[in-house]
Structures are given as structure tokens and as C-alpha cells.
Amino acid sequence: MSTSAITYDTLLLDQDAWDLVLDSNGNIALASPPYAIAQDVASAIRTFLGECWYNTELGINWWGQVFGQLPPSSLIIELINQEALTVSGVVSVQTVITSFSERALAGYVQFVDVNNVTTTVNF
């Protein structure tokens, strides 16, 4: 992990549709840190293993290890933490599951970035 300040932008996604957003000029909008890092963490933990055709190693094995399995919450927390740590600039992660049943999972990921900013992402 780099210890220098993160300055990159990422494509801004609509929080409800999780799709691209246009800026006032009709161009694809960009998000800047710290929001960009939070959005990238949210994207990372939402990605299914094998879903990204350009890198099938990205993502969480939701189908193989979680869905239909009812694994211990400690395994899910570890899977989420590992994936969140793959985001550039994230230096530490804490995941809290607030609700877990056989059909629903809710909680949040709190992370610290290299700029020493603490951010929370709900899922």
C-alpha cells in the first residue's frame, strides 16, 4: 500500500441505480476522494467473484461461500474486509454486520484511508 495521499478520481455512480451519472455538461461525472474511495470500497464488496471479465480474480465468492450456505458471520466479515483492503488507499477496515438472516445481510464497513480519513459505507 502506498502511504502518500490519494488524489485519484473514479467514475461517479448513482447511489440508487449504481449506474453512471452525467455532469451538468453531459459528460460522465467523476467522484474525488474521500467519496471516490468510499464508492470504490462499496463497489468492491458488491462485486461477485468472476463478475469482472477483465479480472476474474476480483470480487467476493458470494455464490460459492455465502448464498445458500448460511456461513458464520465471521467468514462474511473476513471476506468483506479482504475485498475492501484491495482498494487503493485503504489501510484498515472494520466490518460490522447488523442483521443476518438466510435471505438478508445488512451492516457497514468502516475504513481508514492513507489520508487518515475514516469513512463508513453501509450495505
ZALUM-506762 format. One record per residue (C-alpha): x, y, z; residue in three letters. Coordinates in steps of 0.02 Angstrom, whole numbers, plus 50000, padded with zeros to 5 digits. Each point is the difference from the previous one (the first is absolute). Example, Ala and Ser with C-alpha at 12.3 -4.5 7.8 and 13.67 -1.06 7.14 Angstrom:
2
       x       y       z     r
   50615   49775   50390   ala
   50069   50172   49967   ser
//
This chain:
123
       x       y       z     r
   50000   50000   50000   met
   50057   50173   49960   ser
   50016   50120   50146   thr
   49981   50157   49896   ser
   49839   50099   49989   ala
   49870   49930   49881   ile
   49952   50122   49864   thr
   49917   49892   49866   tyr
   49823   50020   49936   asp
   49880   49861   49956   thr
   49840   49995   49897   leu
   49855   50066   50102   leu
   49859   49875   50023   leu
   49819   50038   50042   asp
   49974   49937   50178   gln
   49833   49917   49961   asp
   50024   49930   49824   ala
   50189   49972   50018   trp
   50020   50066   49823   asp
   50098   50141   49921   leu
   49950   50181   50032   val
   50019   50146   49881   leu
   50067   50170   50054   asp
   49918   50166   49953   ser
   50091   49999   49832   asn
   49937   49826   49953   gly
   50168   49917   50033   asn
   50024   49848   50110   ile
   50018   50068   50176   ala
   50149   49963   50111   leu
   50012   49978   50188   ala
   50152   50059   50099   ser
   50070   49941   50166   pro
   49944   49967   50130   pro
   49834   49955   49916   tyr
   50091   49913   49856   ala
   50084   49880   50121   ile
   49836   49965   50091   ala
   49913   49965   49835   gln
   50142   49884   49947   asp
   49986   49904   50165   val
   49812   49984   49973   ala
   50030   49938   49823   ser
   50132   49876   50057   ala
   49888   49917   50129   ile
   49853   49994   49878   arg
   50102   49914   49865   thr
   49975   49813   49978   phe
   50154   49894   49972   leu
   50021   49977   49812   gly
   49880   50141   49956   glu
   50136   50116   49931   cys
   50046   49925   49833   trp
   50162   50101   49995   tyr
   50058   49925   50167   asn
   49901   49849   50059   thr
   50101   49995   50163   glu
   49909   50156   50064   leu
   49849   49985   50112   gly
   49928   49896   50140   ile
   49948   49820   49973   asn
   49820   50039   50049   trp
   49930   49852   49902   trp
   50124   49870   50060   gly
   50027   50050   50181   gln
   49851   50103   50057   val
   49835   49982   49905   phe
   49906   49844   50048   gly
   50137   49952   50123   gln
   49955   50098   50159   leu
   50184   50018   50048   pro
   50056   50075   50166   pro
   49998   50189   50003   ser
   50188   49998   50036   ser
   50031   49926   49826   leu
   49894   50133   49916   ile
   50089   50137   50097   ile
   50169   49931   49948   glu
   49948   49989   49816   leu
   49938   50180   50002   ile
   50154   50063   50092   asn
   50118   49914   49877   gln
   49911   50073   49850   glu
   49991   50176   50074   ala
   50187   49995   50031   leu
   50030   49975   49813   thr
   49943   50180   49968   val
   50146   50117   49972   ser
   50026   50112   50151   gly
   49905   49896   50128   val
   50114   49958   50146   val
   49881   49923   50129   ser
   49824   49931   49999   val
   49870   49951   50128   gln
   49838   49917   49944   thr
   49847   49990   50112   val
   49850   49892   49957   ile
   49841   50073   50073   thr
   49877   49874   49927   ser
   50029   49827   49930   phe
   49867   49875   49950   ser
   49990   49867   49867   glu
   49935   50129   49873   arg
   50072   50168   50056   ala
   50165   50076   50055   leu
   50022   50177   50063   ala
   50139   50094   50085   gly
   50140   50121   49967   tyr
   50184   50010   49958   val
   50102   50131   50089   gln
   50171   50032   49925   phe
   50147   50115   50019   val
   50092   50062   49846   asp
   50180   50058   49977   val
   49941   50179   50029   asn
   49946   49941   50175   asn
   49817   50032   49957   val
   49875   49879   50078   thr
   49848   49962   49892   thr
   49850   49886   50021   thr
   49915   49907   49857   val
   49832   49916   50034   asn
   49945   49840   49917   phe
//
